[in-house]
């Protein structure tokens, strides 16, 4: 039996390395199903107001190519390259928090759907209506999700996630930690294949 009580996964749906880490995380969580996994939104670029400049887009595309090579997952940069696109990660984060706070059975699966919508399908996951469509595709009531998403309560909840992430010293994503009580023990910080994740966990136990 593990000396830990649960796992915390700090991430952002619009973080490309979090997208790339998805398969390893899913495998690790399946292997350690005795440890509940809580998803916490870290906030990569929340509340961004200005459209991404061409140089920034080029830099982001470079990161995406590295993730694609490392993970084998597909990328479609059509949304990123759309003129005027604002890379605000708060709505996608708030959508995941909304799924979590309204009791959706598979929060990690919903986050993966948001990631696939953005990276693979080039959908605009900064748009509340698009996020509500994804929620409906994952079996949630679209109208109820949208009402919750737009509520002050969920705005406060996602800000709480961002603040907690900062307070425990998480500065990069993805980050996976094991917890006992209030103590967090880092397993990996940053993208890692499944073997490295297991090695990181083995060092703790």
Backbone as JSON, one array per atom type, in Angstrom:
{
  "sequence": "XXXXXXXXXXXXXXXXXXXXXXXXXXXXXXXXXXXXXXXXXXXXXXXXXXXXXXXXXXXXXXXXXXXXXXXXXXXXXXXXXXXXXXXXXXXXXXXXXXXXXXXXXXXXXXXXXXXXXXXXXXXXXXXXXXXXXXXXXXXXXXXXXXXXXXXXXXXXXXXXXXXXXXXXXXXXXXXXXXXXXXXXXXXXXXXXXXXXXXXXXXXXX",
  "N": [[0.84, -1.19, 0.0], [0.51, 2.25, -0.83], [2.25, 5.0, 0.69], [1.11, 7.37, 0.24], [-1.79, 9.49, -0.29], [-3.18, 10.63, -2.39], [-3.03, 11.92, -5.79], [-1.91, 14.9, -7.32], [-2.41, 16.81, -10.17], [-1.02, 19.35, -11.86], [-1.77, 21.61, -14.33], [-2.41, 23.01, -17.62], [-4.86, 23.31, -20.06], [-4.14, 24.49, -22.48], [-1.44, 24.29, -22.61], [1.18, 23.06, -24.35], [3.03, 21.04, -23.7], [1.71, 19.78, -21.64], [-0.41, 18.62, -23.04], [1.12, 16.83, -24.58], [2.03, 15.21, -22.53], [-0.14, 13.77, -21.78], [-0.76, 10.93, -22.58], [1.2, 9.46, -21.06], [0.53, 10.26, -18.48], [-2.09, 9.22, -18.27], [-1.56, 6.49, -18.4], [0.03, 6.15, -16.12], [-1.79, 6.89, -14.11], [-3.66, 4.85, -14.42], [-2.16, 2.63, -13.69], [-1.8, 3.16, -11.03], [-4.27, 3.17, -9.7], [-5.3, 3.15, -7.18], [-4.75, 5.54, -6.04], [-6.42, 8.46, -5.87], [-6.85, 10.92, -8.43], [-6.46, 14.33, -8.63], [-7.2, 17.14, -10.56], [-5.64, 20.17, -11.13], [-5.8, 23.52, -12.11], [-3.23, 25.35, -13.5], [-2.69, 27.71, -14.93], [-1.41, 28.98, -17.57], [-1.25, 31.15, -19.48], [-3.2, 33.05, -18.43], [-5.94, 35.4, -18.73], [-4.95, 36.93, -20.81], [-4.98, 39.64, -23.05], [-4.2, 40.75, -25.46], [-3.78, 40.17, -28.99], [-1.76, 37.46, -30.24], [1.53, 38.12, -31.28], [3.37, 37.92, -34.4], [5.99, 36.91, -34.04], [5.76, 35.69, -31.54], [3.89, 33.72, -32.16], [5.43, 32.2, -33.92], [7.4, 31.27, -32.18], [5.82, 29.71, -30.46], [4.87, 27.79, -32.25], [7.27, 26.5, -32.73], [7.72, 25.28, -30.23], [5.55, 23.54, -30.27], [6.26, 21.8, -32.34], [8.39, 20.46, -31.16], [7.07, 19.12, -29.09], [5.38, 17.52, -30.57], [7.24, 15.84, -31.84], [8.34, 14.55, -29.6], [6.15, 13.29, -28.38], [4.49, 12.18, -30.32], [1.92, 12.95, -30.81], [-0.78, 14.53, -32.65], [-0.69, 17.8, -34.22], [-2.3, 20.81, -35.14], [-1.95, 23.84, -36.47], [-3.72, 25.79, -37.32], [-5.63, 27.33, -35.91], [-4.03, 28.76, -34.1], [-2.57, 30.34, -35.9], [-4.45, 31.97, -36.96], [-5.44, 35.25, -37.83], [-5.41, 37.73, -35.31], [-5.85, 36.04, -33.17], [-6.2, 35.45, -29.73], [-4.26, 34.3, -27.21], [-5.46, 33.29, -24.7], [-5.55, 31.52, -21.82], [-7.31, 31.22, -19.74], [-10.2, 30.71, -20.14], [-10.28, 27.97, -21.04], [-9.09, 26.71, -18.86], [-10.98, 27.41, -16.9], [-13.14, 26.0, -17.85], [-12.39, 23.33, -17.36], [-12.25, 23.42, -14.58], [-14.94, 23.95, -14.1], [-16.13, 21.56, -14.98], [-15.04, 19.87, -13.06], [-15.98, 20.99, -10.61], [-18.71, 20.74, -10.87], [-19.1, 18.11, -10.65], [-18.48, 16.26, -12.7], [-17.8, 13.02, -13.96], [-15.38, 12.3, -15.17], [-12.98, 14.17, -15.15], [-10.34, 14.46, -16.04], [-10.55, 13.23, -18.53], [-12.26, 15.05, -19.79], [-10.6, 17.31, -19.87], [-8.65, 16.32, -21.61], [-10.19, 16.16, -23.9], [-10.65, 18.86, -24.43], [-8.03, 19.65, -24.94], [-7.45, 18.1, -27.26], [-9.31, 19.21, -28.97], [-8.27, 21.77, -29.33], [-5.48, 21.46, -30.08], [-5.39, 19.34, -31.97], [-7.69, 19.63, -33.58], [-7.99, 22.3, -34.06], [-9.92, 23.98, -32.91], [-11.61, 26.77, -31.36], [-10.85, 27.14, -28.27], [-10.94, 29.23, -26.54], [-13.38, 30.24, -26.56], [-16.5, 30.39, -25.05], [-18.82, 29.13, -26.02], [-17.84, 27.14, -27.7], [-16.47, 25.59, -25.84], [-18.64, 24.74, -24.33], [-19.88, 23.15, -26.24], [-18.01, 21.08, -26.39], [-18.25, 20.07, -23.81], [-20.84, 19.06, -23.97], [-20.4, 17.06, -25.84], [-19.0, 15.34, -24.26], [-20.92, 14.33, -22.66], [-22.16, 16.02, -20.83], [-24.74, 18.28, -19.67], [-25.43, 20.79, -21.86], [-26.48, 23.44, -21.57], [-26.58, 23.73, -18.79], [-23.9, 23.43, -18.15], [-22.81, 25.69, -19.46], [-24.06, 27.79, -18.11], [-23.0, 27.44, -15.53], [-20.27, 27.71, -16.1], [-20.12, 30.42, -16.8], [-20.6, 31.65, -14.43], [-20.02, 33.66, -11.46], [-19.03, 32.18, -9.4], [-17.49, 30.11, -10.61], [-15.55, 31.61, -11.84], [-14.25, 32.58, -9.58], [-13.39, 30.13, -8.57], [-11.52, 29.16, -10.45], [-9.58, 31.1, -10.25], [-8.8, 30.55, -7.69], [-7.55, 28.07, -8.08], [-5.33, 28.89, -9.62], [-4.03, 30.52, -7.75], [-3.43, 28.72, -5.69], [-1.7, 26.97, -6.98], [0.49, 28.67, -7.42], [1.14, 29.19, -4.75], [2.13, 26.8, -3.76], [4.47, 26.55, -5.03], [4.65, 25.68, -7.68], [5.84, 26.21, -10.84], [6.06, 25.56, -13.46], [4.58, 23.63, -16.14], [3.67, 20.4, -17.43], [2.98, 19.31, -14.02], [3.3, 16.78, -11.7], [2.29, 15.53, -8.64], [2.58, 13.67, -5.59], [0.56, 13.24, -2.69], [0.32, 13.52, 0.83], [-1.69, 14.15, 3.42], [-1.26, 17.56, 3.91], [1.08, 17.74, 2.6], [2.99, 17.97, -0.32], [4.64, 16.04, -2.74], [6.88, 16.17, -5.29], [6.62, 14.31, -8.27], [7.14, 14.34, -11.06], [8.23, 17.21, -12.9], [7.4, 18.83, -15.58], [7.4, 17.64, -19.01], [7.45, 14.1, -19.39], [8.29, 10.73, -20.26], [6.53, 7.6, -19.65], [8.19, 5.77, -18.24], [10.03, 7.43, -16.92], [8.29, 8.81, -15.28], [7.42, 6.77, -13.59], [9.85, 6.18, -12.39], [10.34, 8.54, -11.02], [8.26, 8.44, -9.18], [8.93, 6.11, -7.8], [11.18, 6.9, -6.42], [10.09, 8.28, -4.35], [8.63, 6.49, -2.84]],
  "CA": [[0.0, 0.0, 0.0], [1.29, 3.48, -0.92], [2.18, 5.89, 1.85], [0.45, 8.58, -0.21], [-3.25, 9.44, -0.28], [-3.74, 11.01, -3.69], [-2.16, 12.58, -6.75], [-2.35, 16.19, -7.85], [-1.86, 17.11, -11.48], [-1.08, 20.78, -12.15], [-1.66, 21.68, -15.78], [-3.23, 23.99, -18.35], [-5.24, 22.65, -21.31], [-3.49, 25.11, -23.62], [0.0, 24.06, -22.49], [1.45, 21.97, -25.31], [3.71, 19.93, -23.04], [0.66, 19.05, -20.9], [-1.04, 17.8, -24.07], [2.03, 15.74, -24.89], [2.18, 14.35, -21.36], [-1.4, 13.08, -21.54], [-0.71, 9.46, -22.59], [1.97, 8.95, -19.93], [-0.26, 10.49, -17.27], [-3.19, 8.27, -18.25], [-1.02, 5.17, -18.07], [0.45, 6.16, -14.72], [-2.99, 6.9, -13.28], [-4.27, 3.52, -14.49], [-1.32, 1.71, -12.91], [-1.91, 3.52, -9.61], [-5.68, 3.53, -9.56], [-5.63, 3.28, -5.75], [-4.51, 6.93, -5.66], [-7.28, 9.38, -6.61], [-6.13, 11.99, -9.13], [-7.14, 15.64, -8.68], [-6.66, 18.02, -11.58], [-5.58, 21.57, -10.68], [-5.43, 24.38, -13.22], [-2.11, 26.19, -13.12], [-2.76, 29.02, -15.56], [-0.21, 29.25, -18.37], [-1.35, 32.53, -19.95], [-4.58, 33.5, -18.17], [-6.33, 36.81, -18.81], [-4.28, 37.62, -21.9], [-5.92, 40.51, -23.76], [-3.71, 41.18, -26.77], [-3.51, 39.1, -29.96], [-0.38, 36.99, -30.3], [2.33, 38.69, -32.36], [3.9, 36.9, -35.32], [7.16, 36.24, -33.44], [5.27, 34.8, -30.49], [3.29, 32.56, -32.83], [6.52, 31.37, -34.44], [8.01, 30.6, -31.03], [4.88, 28.68, -30.01], [4.91, 26.71, -33.25], [8.5, 25.74, -32.48], [7.46, 24.41, -29.07], [4.61, 22.49, -30.69], [6.99, 20.8, -33.13], [9.16, 19.65, -30.21], [6.13, 18.24, -28.4], [4.93, 16.53, -31.56], [8.32, 14.87, -32.02], [8.52, 13.78, -28.37], [4.96, 12.55, -27.96], [3.8, 11.54, -31.43], [0.54, 13.43, -30.91], [-0.97, 15.43, -33.79], [-0.87, 19.23, -34.02], [-2.86, 21.59, -36.24], [-1.73, 25.22, -36.01], [-4.6, 26.72, -38.03], [-6.24, 28.28, -34.97], [-2.96, 29.62, -33.61], [-2.13, 31.27, -36.94], [-5.57, 32.82, -37.38], [-5.18, 36.64, -37.45], [-6.14, 38.25, -34.16], [-6.08, 35.05, -32.12], [-5.71, 35.82, -28.4], [-3.89, 33.05, -26.52], [-5.89, 33.42, -23.3], [-5.81, 30.15, -21.36], [-8.27, 31.19, -18.62], [-11.46, 30.02, -20.41], [-10.1, 26.51, -21.06], [-8.89, 26.31, -17.47], [-12.25, 27.53, -16.19], [-14.0, 24.9, -18.3], [-11.99, 22.13, -16.63], [-12.69, 23.63, -13.2], [-16.4, 23.81, -14.11], [-16.41, 20.12, -15.03], [-14.67, 19.31, -11.76], [-16.81, 21.49, -9.53], [-20.09, 20.29, -11.07], [-19.16, 16.68, -10.39], [-18.31, 15.38, -13.86], [-17.13, 11.78, -13.52], [-14.07, 12.11, -15.78], [-12.44, 15.51, -15.38], [-9.15, 14.33, -16.87], [-11.03, 12.96, -19.88], [-12.76, 16.3, -20.35], [-9.45, 18.14, -20.2], [-8.05, 15.76, -22.82], [-11.05, 16.54, -25.03], [-10.36, 20.28, -24.71], [-6.7, 19.66, -25.56], [-7.56, 17.58, -28.62], [-10.06, 20.19, -29.76], [-7.39, 22.89, -29.67], [-4.24, 21.09, -30.76], [-5.61, 18.45, -33.12], [-8.8, 20.03, -34.44], [-7.91, 23.76, -34.27], [-11.13, 24.67, -32.46], [-11.29, 27.93, -30.52], [-11.21, 26.82, -26.89], [-11.09, 30.45, -25.75], [-14.78, 30.62, -26.76], [-17.37, 29.66, -24.13], [-19.75, 28.29, -26.77], [-17.09, 25.96, -28.15], [-16.24, 24.78, -24.65], [-19.92, 24.11, -24.0], [-20.06, 22.07, -27.21], [-17.15, 19.97, -25.97], [-18.88, 19.5, -22.62], [-21.98, 18.24, -24.43], [-19.83, 15.87, -26.48], [-18.55, 14.46, -23.18], [-22.07, 13.84, -21.91], [-22.71, 17.0, -19.88], [-25.83, 19.12, -20.13], [-24.75, 21.96, -22.42], [-26.97, 24.69, -20.99], [-26.17, 23.78, -17.38], [-22.45, 23.68, -18.14], [-22.54, 27.06, -19.87], [-24.47, 28.67, -17.02], [-22.01, 27.31, -14.47], [-19.01, 28.27, -16.61], [-20.2, 31.88, -16.81], [-20.94, 32.15, -13.09], [-18.96, 34.26, -10.65], [-18.46, 31.1, -8.59], [-16.44, 29.41, -11.34], [-14.46, 32.55, -11.99], [-13.5, 32.54, -8.33], [-12.78, 28.81, -8.39], [-10.32, 29.01, -11.27], [-8.56, 31.96, -9.64], [-8.3, 29.8, -6.54], [-6.59, 27.1, -8.59], [-4.1, 29.6, -10.0], [-3.37, 31.0, -6.54], [-2.88, 27.58, -4.95], [-0.55, 26.51, -7.75], [1.61, 29.57, -7.1], [1.51, 29.12, -3.33], [2.89, 25.57, -3.47], [5.75, 26.62, -5.72], [4.64, 25.13, -9.05], [6.12, 27.3, -11.78], [6.02, 25.05, -14.83], [3.59, 22.57, -16.37], [2.86, 19.74, -16.39], [3.62, 18.92, -12.76], [2.55, 15.71, -11.03], [2.75, 15.38, -7.25], [1.88, 12.77, -4.67], [0.22, 13.99, -1.49], [-0.11, 12.92, 2.09], [-2.11, 15.32, 4.18], [-1.01, 18.81, 3.18], [2.42, 17.69, 2.01], [3.09, 17.6, -1.72], [5.95, 15.5, -3.1], [6.94, 16.14, -6.74], [6.97, 13.09, -9.01], [7.83, 14.93, -12.22], [7.87, 18.58, -13.24], [7.72, 18.9, -17.0], [7.07, 16.46, -19.8], [8.27, 12.91, -19.15], [7.68, 9.46, -20.68], [6.0, 6.83, -18.53], [9.27, 5.18, -17.42], [10.57, 8.48, -16.07], [7.27, 9.1, -14.26], [7.5, 5.68, -12.62], [11.1, 6.33, -11.64], [10.13, 9.66, -10.1], [7.41, 7.98, -8.09], [9.67, 5.1, -7.03], [12.1, 7.6, -5.51], [9.33, 8.78, -3.21], [8.08, 5.41, -2.03]],
  "C": [[0.89, 1.25, 0.0], [1.16, 4.28, 0.36], [1.52, 7.2, 1.49], [-1.06, 8.37, -0.31], [-3.86, 9.78, -1.62], [-2.66, 11.64, -4.56], [-2.77, 13.92, -7.13], [-1.63, 16.45, -9.17], [-2.1, 18.58, -11.78], [-0.82, 20.98, -13.64], [-2.47, 22.85, -16.32], [-3.58, 23.33, -19.68], [-4.56, 23.22, -22.54], [-1.97, 25.14, -23.48], [0.34, 22.85, -23.35], [2.15, 20.78, -24.66], [2.74, 19.13, -22.17], [-0.1, 18.13, -21.86], [-0.16, 16.6, -24.38], [2.18, 14.73, -23.76], [0.96, 13.48, -21.12], [-1.34, 11.56, -21.55], [0.07, 8.86, -21.42], [1.2, 9.12, -18.63], [-1.39, 9.47, -17.17], [-2.71, 6.88, -17.86], [-0.61, 5.1, -16.61], [-0.77, 6.11, -13.8], [-3.67, 5.54, -13.28], [-3.48, 2.51, -13.66], [-1.46, 1.94, -11.41], [-3.33, 3.99, -9.3], [-6.12, 3.65, -8.11], [-5.44, 4.71, -5.25], [-5.42, 7.84, -6.48], [-6.46, 10.51, -7.22], [-6.99, 13.24, -9.17], [-6.43, 16.53, -9.68], [-6.77, 19.47, -11.11], [-5.1, 22.42, -11.85], [-4.36, 25.39, -12.79], [-2.15, 27.59, -13.72], [-1.5, 29.38, -16.31], [-0.18, 30.71, -18.83], [-2.76, 33.06, -19.67], [-4.74, 35.01, -18.31], [-5.53, 37.6, -19.84], [-5.3, 38.42, -22.7], [-5.5, 40.83, -25.19], [-3.49, 39.99, -27.71], [-2.03, 38.73, -29.98], [0.32, 37.62, -31.51], [2.93, 37.57, -33.2], [5.09, 36.17, -34.71], [6.73, 35.28, -32.35], [4.65, 33.54, -31.1], [4.37, 31.62, -33.36], [7.2, 30.61, -33.32], [7.11, 29.46, -30.53], [4.87, 27.51, -30.96], [6.16, 25.86, -33.07], [8.35, 24.8, -31.3], [6.57, 23.24, -29.48], [5.33, 21.4, -31.49], [7.8, 19.89, -32.2], [8.25, 18.66, -29.48], [5.65, 17.13, -29.34], [5.98, 15.44, -31.76], [8.47, 13.97, -30.79], [7.37, 12.85, -28.08], [4.29, 11.75, -29.07], [2.37, 11.99, -31.6], [0.41, 14.44, -32.05], [-1.17, 16.88, -33.38], [-1.4, 19.86, -35.3], [-2.78, 23.04, -35.8], [-2.64, 26.24, -36.68], [-5.22, 27.75, -37.1], [-5.19, 29.27, -34.45], [-2.62, 30.7, -34.62], [-3.24, 32.18, -37.43], [-5.3, 34.26, -36.93], [-6.05, 37.07, -36.26], [-6.37, 37.26, -33.04], [-5.42, 35.48, -30.82], [-5.49, 34.54, -27.59], [-4.17, 33.21, -25.02], [-6.28, 32.03, -22.79], [-6.84, 30.07, -20.23], [-9.57, 30.47, -18.98], [-11.33, 28.49, -20.43], [-9.88, 25.98, -19.65], [-10.21, 26.35, -16.7], [-13.21, 26.42, -16.6], [-13.68, 23.61, -17.55], [-12.43, 22.24, -15.16], [-14.22, 23.47, -13.11], [-16.79, 22.34, -14.14], [-16.14, 19.48, -13.67], [-15.66, 19.71, -10.67], [-18.28, 21.09, -9.67], [-20.21, 18.78, -11.01], [-19.07, 15.77, -11.59], [-17.43, 14.19, -13.49], [-15.71, 11.65, -14.05], [-13.48, 13.47, -16.15], [-11.2, 15.46, -16.27], [-9.54, 14.06, -18.33], [-11.58, 14.2, -20.56], [-11.61, 17.21, -20.74], [-8.77, 17.63, -21.47], [-8.87, 16.12, -24.05], [-10.83, 18.0, -25.42], [-9.0, 20.39, -25.4], [-6.76, 19.2, -27.01], [-8.3, 18.57, -29.52], [-9.15, 21.33, -30.22], [-6.22, 22.45, -30.54], [-4.45, 20.26, -32.02], [-6.6, 19.02, -34.12], [-8.87, 21.53, -34.7], [-9.22, 24.48, -33.94], [-10.75, 25.77, -31.47], [-11.75, 27.67, -29.09], [-11.09, 28.03, -25.96], [-12.54, 30.92, -25.79], [-15.68, 29.75, -25.87], [-18.33, 28.72, -24.86], [-19.07, 27.01, -27.26], [-16.83, 25.03, -26.97], [-17.52, 24.07, -24.21], [-20.24, 22.97, -24.97], [-19.24, 20.84, -26.81], [-17.73, 19.28, -24.74], [-20.05, 18.6, -23.02], [-21.49, 16.96, -25.09], [-19.34, 14.86, -25.45], [-19.69, 14.07, -22.23], [-22.66, 14.8, -20.9], [-23.87, 17.75, -20.51], [-25.25, 20.46, -20.59], [-25.17, 23.25, -21.74], [-26.52, 24.83, -19.53], [-24.68, 24.06, -17.26], [-22.17, 25.15, -18.44], [-22.93, 28.05, -18.77], [-23.47, 28.63, -15.87], [-20.7, 27.97, -14.87], [-19.0, 29.79, -16.49], [-20.45, 32.49, -15.43], [-19.73, 32.76, -12.39], [-18.26, 33.19, -9.82], [-17.32, 30.39, -9.31], [-15.27, 30.33, -11.66], [-13.59, 32.59, -10.75], [-12.75, 31.22, -8.16], [-11.51, 28.66, -9.21], [-9.21, 29.93, -10.75], [-7.96, 31.29, -8.4], [-7.29, 28.74, -6.94], [-5.26, 27.77, -8.91], [-3.31, 30.01, -8.75], [-2.73, 29.84, -5.77], [-1.64, 27.04, -5.66], [0.67, 27.36, -7.43], [2.09, 29.37, -5.67], [2.32, 27.88, -2.98], [4.16, 25.48, -4.3], [5.81, 25.99, -7.1], [4.8, 26.28, -10.02], [6.07, 26.85, -13.23], [5.05, 23.89, -14.93], [4.06, 21.66, -17.52], [3.68, 19.47, -15.14], [2.72, 17.9, -12.07], [3.15, 15.5, -9.65], [1.93, 14.31, -6.54], [1.67, 13.51, -3.36], [-0.1, 13.07, -0.32], [-0.43, 14.07, 3.02], [-1.92, 16.56, 3.33], [0.35, 18.83, 2.5], [2.36, 17.2, 0.57], [4.51, 17.16, -2.03], [6.02, 15.38, -4.62], [7.36, 14.77, -7.29], [7.74, 13.49, -10.27], [7.36, 16.37, -12.38], [8.35, 18.81, -14.66], [7.36, 17.61, -17.69], [8.02, 15.31, -19.47], [7.56, 11.69, -19.71], [7.31, 8.64, -19.44], [7.11, 6.24, -17.65], [9.85, 6.2, -16.46], [9.59, 8.84, -14.96], [7.33, 8.03, -13.17], [8.77, 5.79, -11.76], [10.98, 7.46, -10.62], [9.27, 9.25, -8.91], [8.14, 6.99, -7.19], [10.63, 5.76, -6.04], [11.39, 8.09, -4.26], [8.88, 7.65, -2.28], [9.18, 4.47, -1.53]]
}
